[in-house]
Amino acid sequence: VGVLALAGAGDGLNAQVAWAYVGFRVAHSLWQGLVNTIPVRFGLFALSNLCLIVLSVRALMATLG
């Protein structure tokens, strides 16, 4: 997200995906602490990683042109 902010692309969809990442990580931590069923935890973890992949691709696109 830092690269996106420096490239001037830290708003809009990128900010929403970044907040979704934070939400999925918080949900993952709460689920792990309170319920701890592995399939749900894995799903939350996978969704948070999907957000990181989207942000990484968009950061690459923002820096290359």
Buried (B, 14 or more C-beta within 10 A) or exposed (E): BEBBBEBEBBEEEBBEBBEBBEBBBEBBEEBBEEEEEEEBBEBBBEBBEBBBEBBEEBBEEBEEE
